Amino acid sequence: METESAALERGEWQRVSGKRRKTTLGKHGRRTVVAGRPLDFEPLGLPFRRRMGEMVDSRSDLDGHFGMRLALYVAHALTSLDGQKMPEGEAEKLTLIRTLSVADVMGFGYLRLAHEDEGRFRINGGDPCPKCKGKLPKKMLVDLFDLPMVVFDEEPRVRYRLVRDWKFRDLKVETITVGYPTVATGFLKLTDEMFNRTSRRSMEWIAGSIVEINDTPMSLTLDELCSVSEGGRPLSDIDFEGLDEAVDENIGGPAHAIRYDCPKCKSDLALRLNWPTGFFGRSGG
Ligand SMILES: [Zn+2]
């Protein structure tokens, strides 16, 4: 292991395990989701979705929390995980869900949605094309089974070598290995706005994704990641960036946006799939 790490240049990362593969939600399978974890669900139908919409809306502090809505939905829809029946209570279910990778939860959610709507998902466009300023369709129907997704053949791990020295718990840190970003790594705390690339998101995800330091199994909190040991210095910005890239390499699951061509200028455009208004919003009506 040591020789392998030594060969890694500063500021570079290398994949330790988990081969990335591109597929679609439909091709990947309509029953099982992402990363080899068998997830089962039962049809819940419109009455559940209406109840779900009300439940989420009644928790004003969660309003707009994309990840929380998705996790709540998954908590209610998921009946078994790894062949084990899910616990009854919502809190117990959420605790379990926090151990899942973001990709699992996203994949599960979209797969459910695809089933309930026979694959169709209505999304709101409406903004003019950023290239030609031409009008784009207000509503689009997307076949979720065509949604691109990334899967790994085994648990993905990426090792990164720091550019600058960093001391943590009296340890001179040289390499940091990151694994799956899980739901617990901040996904539940993210608002829609934060879901976009922000430094906060990056830091949460990096902290929660760390599985090894200097090739020794270790986990650390966001506070620890941002801490400065006596006489030491904080983890450098350049290493935060490098680690952010390493974590991105381990993000699997379905795409959060669909790509399509502008009808006028044929530019390649992306439209984000919006869960809160596209799903829960509609379910109340
Ligand atoms: Zn255009």
Residues whose N, C-alpha, C, O or C-beta is under 5 A from the ligand:
A	BS01	ZN	C129 K131 C132 G134 C262 K264 C265 K266 S267
